[in-house]
Amino acid sequence: MARLRSSSVTWEAFETCTKLVNKLIEFEKDTERKSTSSSVTEQLGEKLRDYESLLSTLEVTRELVKPLIYCELEMVGVNFVQPKDAPANGFDSILHILHLLLCKISNNCQQLLDSLQSWKGFFQEKNIFEKLLARHEQMRSFYAIVYLAIKMQEAVDVTQTLLVSEVLRPDFTLSRWKQAIKTDAFFGRYFGFHYQSDIRHLLRMTLVAKETVHKTYEGCQKEPKLKTISLLGWGWFYSHLQMLEYLGLDVKHAKQLGIELTSPPTIEQIRAFWNLIEEPFLAGLTQLASADVALDKTLSIPPPCLHSSSRFEESDISSYFLRLPSMEVREPVNIRYISYHWRHISEDAILQSDDIHNMDHDDNRFSTWTDKLSQQVKNIHVSWDGWLRNKANEPAKALLVHIHGGGFIAQGSSSHAIYLKEWAVDLPDSCIVSIDYKLAPEYKYPVALEECTFVYTWLLKHHDLLGTRAERIVVVGDSAGGNLALAMVFKLLIRGLRLPDGIVLAYPALYLFPAWSPSRLLSLFDPLLPASVLETCMKAYLPSENVNAHEDIFISPGMAGETFLKQLPSLLVVAGSLDPLFDDSVVFVHRVRQWKEENDVEIRIFPNLPHGFLNMGLVVHEALEAIRHISKWIAKHSRVKWCGNVK
C-alpha cells in the first residue's frame, strides 16, 4: 500500500530534532553542575526547563502523528496526483508543514550547539534561543492541527473521500475548533515559515494590505479621495511596523498583523481587500507589467429578453430559445474580450435590438470631442496593429471562455487580466472572453450561474461577432469561477447544448456545504483564505431557504454522479499544496477517475503555492510555471499552436 509522500522525511526530521534537543539538555546539565554562581545556575535551570518542555512537545507530537505516518490505507490522491514528489492531499500537506517546522527547530538547535563552542557565538546565542522558543510555540499550536487531522482520519473512509460533513458529524464545527486552536504563533516575526521566501514576502505585504483596509473601513472613509489617503497612510504605517518587527524589535501592532478578529470580517471589508488590485494605482502598475495584447476591452451582452427575433432564423427560434437560461438573466452581462491580435468585433451587431434600454445606440455614439478623439486614437492603434502583427484581422480558430474567482462576492475580469493576457500571448490563434457575472449577496444563486450559461450559449450562436470561428472551445474557471464553470457544463448537458472541448479548474471551490477536510484545516491560519472568510462567502452566495447545497450539483458540482461525470470533456485541475481548498480538487478528480479514462483527466499540484497563485505570476516563478502549464494544455485541446516562452 502507498503511504503519504511526506511520511518518511517527517519521521526522520523527528529523529534528528530529538537528538539535537537531547544534546542541548546534556550540555546545560553539565554546565549547571560546573557552575558556582547561584544566579547563573538559576538562568541555566530556566533554559533547561525550556529545552525539556520542547522535548516533551516533540515526543507527544510524534506519538500523535504515528497513525498518519504509518497509515497503510491507500488514501485519496496518493496514487494519481502529479507530480509524484508533491503532496498528494491535505494530510500530506499537514505532514509537509510539520516537516518544515521540524527542520526550522533542528536548524536553531544546531546553531545553538555551534554557538556554545565558539566565543563568537556568545553574541548570537540569545537571538537564536528566542527563535527556538518561537518555533516551540508554533509546534504547540500545530499540535492541535495534527490532532484534528487524526480525528478526520478516523471519521471517514480516507480511501474514498477526505471531506467530513458537519451535517453528519456535528462535532466538526468551526466555532468549536477556533476556541481550541491558538493561531497567533503563526503570525508576527516568524510568519509563513512553510512558504518559500518570495511567496512569504508577498504574503507579508498582503497582511499589511489587509490590516490597512480594515483600519480604513473602521474609520468609515466613504469619500474616494479620503479613502485613498487613508489607504496610503495606514499602508505606510503598517509597512514600517512590519519592517521594524522583522528586524527584531518588539512591536505589538506588528505581531497582531494577520490574526483574525473576534468578529468575522464584513463583506465590504473582504471586497475592499480582494479588490485592491483594481485600485487605480495598482491597476496602472499591473497594466504596465502585464503582457502586451492588441485588444483588451469590455463589451455588454444584452439579456435574452431584449434580443430582436430578427437576429435569428425562423427555424432557430423554437429549437434555440427554448434552451436559453431562465429569466434570472434580466440585465446585460459584461464580458472582457482579450486577444493578442486585432480582431474585427461587430459591436453594433452585438447591441442590435430595438428594445435595448439604458444604452446609447444612435449614430452619434461619441457625444463629446474627447470621446471622438479617443476613438480616433484607438483606430490608429488598430490600423498599425493590423499592419504589424501577423494574422491580424483574421478570425481566431479557438475560443477560451474564462470565469473569474473572488468568492462569488468580489473581483472581476480585470482582477485576473494579468494571467489572461499571458494566455493571449501564448495562444495567438485564440481569443479570450472573461465573464463579469453579477456578484453576491446582491445577486444570490443562481444568478451568476445562469449569466455564465447564458453568455456561453450566446457565444455558441454569435462567436463570429467576436472575431473567432470557435472551432474548439475551452472553459477555464478559478476558485469560485471553477465552481461556476463546472456547474455550467452540467447545465449544458441537461439542455443538450454543445459542450466545451476541455475544462480547466484552478483551485476550485466545489463543495459549498459545511464540511471540513485536512487541507481546510489550513484555513485556521491561512492569510489569504481564513475560515471565517470561507464561511462568509458561502452564506452570501446561497439563498437562505429552499437550498440543499449537499445534494444540489449546481451549488456543489463536486457531488455530481456517474451520469454527469461520464460525459465531462477532457479535464485539467490545478491547485497549490498550501491551499485550504486543495482537497476539493483531489476528491473531485478521484471521483471523475472512476468513470473517465485516465488520459482524459489530469491533476497538477504545485507544491508550496497558496490559493489564488495565478495572480502571482509576475513575482513568483512557480506561479508563472503554472500559467504556462495551463496554456500548453489549452493549446493541445484547442488544437492551436503554443507560442509561449519555453524558459
Salt bridges, closest charged atoms under 4 A:
GLU15 OE2 - ARG62 NH1 3.26
ASP30 OD1 - ARG33 NH2 3.37
ASP30 OD2 - LYS34 NZ 3.25
GLU63 OE2 - LYS66 NZ 3.34
GLU72 OE2 - ARG3 NH2 2.75
GLU125 OE2 - LYS47 NZ 2.74
GLU137 OE1 - ARG140 NH1 3.84
ASP171 OD2 - ARG169 NH2 3.04
GLU218 OE2 - HIS214 NE2 3.52
GLU218 OE1 - LYS215 NZ 3.39
GLU245 OE2 - LYS255 NZ 3.74
ASP250 OD1 - LYS255 NZ 3.81
GLU260 OE2 - LYS178 NZ 3.63
GLU279 OE2 - LYS227 NZ 3.65
ASP292 OD2 - ARG389 NH2 2.80
ASP296 OD1 - ARG336 NH1 2.80
ASP296 OD2 - LYS421 NZ 3.29
ASP316 OD2 - LYS461 NZ 2.49
GLU328 OE1 - ARG330 NH1 3.98
GLU347 OE2 - LYS297 NZ 2.76
ASP348 OD1 - ARG365 NH1 3.94
ASP385 OD1 - ARG389 NE 2.30
GLU422 OE1 - ARG628 NH2 3.21
ASP426 OD2 - ARG628 NH1 3.03
ASP436 OD1 - HIS404 NE2 3.99
GLU442 OE1 - ARG271 NH2 2.60
GLU450 OE2 - LYS491 NZ 3.34
GLU450 OE1 - ARG495 NH2 3.30
GLU451 OE2 - LYS438 NZ 2.91
GLU471 OE2 - ARG469 NE 2.70
ASP478 OD1 - HIS402 NE2 3.25
ASP478 OD2 - HIS416 NE2 3.36
ASP501 OD1 - ARG472 NH1 3.38
ASP501 OD2 - ARG498 NH2 3.64
GLU562 OE2 - LYS566 NZ 2.61
ASP579 OD2 - HIS611 ND1 2.82
ASP584 OD2 - ARG520 NH2 2.87
GLU598 OE2 - ARG593 NH2 3.64
GLU602 OE2 - HIS629 NE2 2.89
GLU625 OE2 - HIS621 NE2 2.96
